[in-house]
């Protein structure tokens, strides 16, 4: 017996079974894993939870200050940023600096990346994902990759980040791209 032979309500539907006003706007959410930007790394950390709270080890250094998880990355400065609800901090771009970001699992930020390196095999590729939200992860962002975040929640959120050069007020390696360079909808919360 085929689906729907006993109960017509269980028969398989097609787009033609929808009203025209719905058929024209229906879409399918994309679940396939997108190609990551060349050089970007998302490193899962172990988040240990017990009845008293949680603990995560963020980074380990070797004797020269290089991260064990990213041996080519030597920490020169560590910083903290608070992102207020509804704020979009994007896009930042560096010519000579790499970043490693950590968003606490208790916070939630929408992260956006775009590969601006014209000779990269992933030139113009974008990545959009949530950090925090119960996960403990590090995000490695190579130079030339535009990066930013949006606080999609109702409370302030935090980023702790490590960089491989000191900030220089006289010659800051802190470039900007317009926050809407990928379109306004890039930062909108997906409804539905």
PyMOL commands that set and color helices and strands:
alter all, ss='L'
color gray80, all
select helices_A, chain A and resi 8-10+15-17+20-23+184-187
alter helices_A, ss='H'
color red, helices_A
select strands_A, chain A and resi 41-44+47-50+53-56+77-83+88-93+99-102+108-115+126-132+137-141+145-150+157-163+175-176
alter strands_A, ss='S'
color yellow, strands_A
deselect
rebuild
show_as cartoon
